[in-house]
Amino acid sequence: MKELVEVIAKALVENPDEVVVTEKTDGRHVTVELKVASSDMGKVIGRQGRIARAIRTVVKAASTKDDIYVDVDIVE
């Protein structure tokens, strides 16, 4: 899931070299943390959180194949 979030985020931002994605696994629960440059934060979140919600939806759909629960956190 880390790679999927990284590809999506790098396509959205102006500074793709500053995208950092970390993944923490706890059993069947995976937390993916996405960090981007502060100037790109609005592009990743989108108006009223639409882009962030779309990223979470895509990751959730991809995670059902592996029968795991994935939570995507966007951090500063």
Residue frames as a rotation matrix with the C-alpha (Angstrom) as fourth column:
MET 1
0.562 0.827 0.000 0.00
0.827 -0.562 0.000 0.00
0.000 0.000 -1.000 0.00
LYS 2
0.209 -0.588 -0.781 2.95
0.336 -0.707 0.622 2.30
-0.918 -0.393 0.050 0.62
GLU 3
-0.764 -0.564 0.315 3.88
0.447 -0.110 0.888 2.29
-0.466 0.819 0.336 -3.04
LEU 4
-0.133 0.819 0.558 0.32
0.946 -0.063 0.318 3.06
0.296 0.570 -0.767 -4.14
VAL 5
0.723 0.384 -0.574 0.06
0.596 -0.767 0.238 6.11
-0.349 -0.514 -0.783 -1.86
GLU 6
-0.128 -0.879 -0.460 3.50
0.270 -0.477 0.836 7.28
-0.954 -0.018 0.298 -2.98
VAL 7
-0.717 -0.106 0.689 2.63
0.689 0.037 0.724 7.10
-0.102 0.994 0.046 -6.68
ILE 8
0.300 0.915 0.269 -0.66
0.905 -0.362 0.224 8.95
0.302 0.176 -0.937 -6.18
ALA 9
0.653 -0.055 -0.755 0.92
0.464 -0.759 0.457 11.68
-0.598 -0.649 -0.470 -4.03
LYS 10
-0.412 -0.899 -0.146 3.86
0.362 -0.309 0.880 12.26
-0.836 0.310 0.452 -6.37
ALA 11
-0.493 0.310 0.813 1.44
0.849 -0.034 0.527 12.73
0.191 0.950 -0.247 -9.27
LEU 12
0.541 0.841 -0.031 -0.45
0.813 -0.513 0.274 15.43
0.215 -0.173 -0.961 -7.36
VAL 13
0.635 -0.293 -0.715 2.31
0.402 -0.665 0.630 17.63
-0.659 -0.688 -0.304 -5.92
GLU 14
0.933 -0.359 -0.034 4.75
-0.257 -0.595 -0.761 20.11
0.253 0.719 -0.648 -7.42
ASN 15
-0.016 -0.961 0.277 7.68
-0.976 -0.044 -0.211 18.82
0.215 -0.274 -0.937 -5.31
PRO 16
0.771 0.423 -0.477 7.59
-0.377 0.906 0.193 15.03
0.514 0.031 0.857 -5.73
ASP 17
-0.113 -0.892 -0.437 11.06
0.120 0.424 -0.898 14.65
0.986 -0.154 0.059 -4.21
GLU 18
-0.729 -0.137 0.671 9.69
-0.577 -0.405 -0.709 15.85
0.369 -0.904 0.216 -0.84
VAL 19
0.429 0.898 -0.095 7.02
-0.743 0.411 0.529 13.13
0.514 -0.156 0.843 -0.62
VAL 20
-0.776 -0.624 0.093 7.73
-0.549 0.594 -0.588 10.73
0.312 -0.508 -0.803 2.24
VAL 21
0.390 0.903 -0.179 5.53
-0.702 0.418 0.577 7.70
0.596 -0.099 0.797 2.88
THR 22
-0.776 -0.574 0.261 5.98
-0.603 0.554 -0.574 5.44
0.185 -0.603 -0.776 5.90
GLU 23
0.180 0.814 -0.552 4.09
-0.476 0.563 0.675 2.28
0.861 0.142 0.489 6.73
LYS 24
-0.682 -0.294 0.669 3.45
-0.731 0.277 -0.624 0.74
-0.002 -0.915 -0.404 10.15
THR 25
-0.137 0.602 -0.786 1.95
-0.351 0.713 0.607 -2.74
0.926 0.359 0.114 10.43
ASP 26
-0.683 0.040 0.729 0.13
-0.709 0.203 -0.675 -4.12
-0.175 -0.978 -0.110 13.44
GLY 27
-0.406 0.519 0.752 -1.37
0.163 0.851 -0.499 -7.49
-0.899 -0.080 -0.430 12.55
ARG 28
-0.201 0.436 0.877 -4.01
0.972 0.202 0.122 -6.91
-0.124 0.877 -0.464 9.89
HIS 29
0.846 0.456 -0.277 -4.06
0.448 -0.889 -0.097 -3.16
-0.290 -0.042 -0.956 10.51
VAL 30
-0.194 -0.899 0.392 -1.69
0.981 -0.183 0.066 -1.00
0.013 0.398 0.917 8.46
THR 31
0.683 0.311 -0.661 -1.15
0.365 -0.929 -0.060 2.73
-0.633 -0.200 -0.748 8.99
VAL 32
-0.001 -0.634 0.774 0.31
0.982 -0.146 -0.118 4.66
0.187 0.760 0.623 6.08
GLU 33
0.392 0.040 -0.919 1.63
0.441 -0.885 0.150 8.15
-0.807 -0.465 -0.365 6.87
LEU 34
0.295 -0.212 0.932 2.00
0.912 -0.227 -0.341 10.63
0.284 0.951 0.126 4.03
LYS 35
0.246 -0.303 -0.921 4.23
0.431 -0.817 0.384 13.70
-0.868 -0.491 -0.071 4.41
VAL 36
0.316 -0.140 0.938 4.49
0.904 -0.255 -0.342 16.36
0.287 0.957 0.046 1.73
ALA 37
-0.800 -0.583 0.141 5.93
0.539 -0.802 -0.256 19.86
0.262 -0.128 0.956 1.53
SER 38
-0.460 0.645 -0.610 3.80
0.483 -0.395 -0.781 22.47
-0.745 -0.655 -0.130 3.27
SER 39
-0.583 0.216 -0.783 3.21
-0.610 -0.753 0.246 24.23
-0.537 0.622 0.571 -0.05
ASP 40
-0.738 0.276 -0.615 1.74
-0.397 0.560 0.727 21.01
0.546 0.781 -0.304 -1.49
MET 41
-0.926 0.371 0.076 -0.52
0.125 0.489 -0.863 20.21
-0.357 -0.790 -0.499 1.47
GLY 42
-0.215 0.896 -0.389 -3.56
-0.570 -0.438 -0.695 21.83
-0.793 0.072 0.605 -0.16
LYS 43
-0.202 0.083 -0.976 -3.11
-0.946 0.242 0.217 19.80
0.255 0.967 0.029 -3.32
VAL 44
-0.874 -0.169 -0.456 -3.08
-0.081 0.975 -0.205 16.53
0.479 -0.142 -0.866 -1.40
ILE 45
-0.772 0.626 -0.107 -6.05
0.230 0.119 -0.966 17.40
-0.592 -0.770 -0.236 0.79
GLY 46
-0.712 0.500 0.492 -8.15
0.534 -0.070 0.843 19.16
0.456 0.863 -0.218 -1.83
ARG 47
-0.599 0.585 0.547 -11.26
-0.593 -0.783 0.188 21.26
0.538 -0.212 0.816 -1.36
GLN 48
0.298 0.737 0.607 -13.23
-0.948 0.154 0.279 20.05
0.112 -0.659 0.744 1.64
GLY 49
-0.216 -0.529 0.821 -10.93
-0.673 0.690 0.267 17.02
-0.707 -0.495 -0.505 1.79
ARG 50
0.750 0.629 -0.204 -12.08
-0.568 0.453 -0.687 15.52
-0.340 0.631 0.697 -1.49
ILE 51
0.302 -0.714 -0.632 -8.64
-0.664 0.318 -0.677 14.46
0.684 0.624 -0.378 -2.74
ALA 52
-0.646 -0.533 0.546 -7.69
-0.760 0.381 -0.527 12.98
0.073 -0.755 -0.651 0.64
ARG 53
0.086 0.780 0.620 -10.98
-0.633 0.523 -0.570 11.06
-0.769 -0.344 0.539 0.72
ALA 54
0.796 0.184 -0.577 -10.37
-0.598 0.388 -0.701 9.79
0.095 0.903 0.419 -2.80
ILE 55
-0.223 -0.944 -0.242 -6.86
-0.747 0.325 -0.580 8.59
0.626 0.051 -0.778 -1.87
ARG 56
-0.603 0.038 0.797 -8.28
-0.689 0.479 -0.544 6.75
-0.403 -0.877 -0.262 1.14
THR 57
0.489 0.864 0.116 -11.02
-0.629 0.442 -0.639 5.18
-0.604 0.239 0.760 -1.00
VAL 58
0.546 -0.363 -0.755 -8.55
-0.659 0.371 -0.655 3.88
0.517 0.855 -0.036 -3.60
VAL 59
-0.565 -0.816 0.122 -6.27
-0.694 0.391 -0.604 2.45
0.445 -0.426 -0.788 -0.91
LYS 60
-0.291 0.548 0.784 -9.20
-0.703 0.434 -0.564 0.83
-0.649 -0.716 0.259 0.88
ALA 61
0.745 0.584 -0.322 -10.35
-0.631 0.462 -0.623 -0.79
-0.215 0.668 0.712 -2.36
ALA 62
0.201 -0.761 -0.616 -6.84
-0.610 0.395 -0.687 -2.11
0.767 0.514 -0.385 -3.05
SER 63
-0.640 -0.518 0.568 -6.49
-0.755 0.290 -0.588 -3.43
0.140 -0.805 -0.577 0.51
THR 64
0.328 0.831 0.449 -9.62
-0.847 0.469 -0.249 -5.60
-0.418 -0.299 0.858 0.34
LYS 65
0.597 -0.192 -0.779 -7.73
-0.496 0.675 -0.547 -7.95
0.631 0.712 0.308 -1.97
ASP 66
-0.420 -0.865 -0.274 -5.15
-0.187 0.377 -0.907 -8.58
0.888 -0.329 -0.320 0.77
ASP 67
0.440 0.728 -0.526 -7.83
0.444 0.334 0.832 -8.76
0.781 -0.599 -0.176 3.52
ILE 68
-0.488 -0.583 -0.649 -6.22
0.871 -0.279 -0.404 -6.00
0.055 -0.763 0.644 5.60
TYR 69
0.732 0.669 -0.132 -7.41
0.680 -0.729 0.078 -2.67
-0.044 -0.147 -0.988 7.00
VAL 70
-0.373 -0.880 0.294 -5.40
0.897 -0.423 -0.127 0.35
0.236 0.217 0.947 5.84
ASP 71
0.698 0.478 -0.533 -5.59
0.611 -0.786 0.095 3.81
-0.373 -0.392 -0.841 7.41
VAL 72
-0.043 -0.685 0.727 -4.01
0.850 -0.407 -0.334 6.73
0.524 0.604 0.600 5.49
ASP 73
0.575 0.126 -0.808 -2.84
0.644 -0.679 0.352 9.67
-0.504 -0.723 -0.472 7.62
ILE 74
0.346 -0.449 0.824 -1.69
0.584 -0.584 -0.563 12.93
0.734 0.676 0.060 6.06
VAL 75
0.573 -0.238 -0.784 0.77
0.736 -0.271 0.620 14.61
-0.360 -0.933 0.020 8.45
GLU 76
0.962 -0.238 0.135 2.68
-0.161 -0.892 -0.422 17.86
0.221 0.384 -0.897 8.35
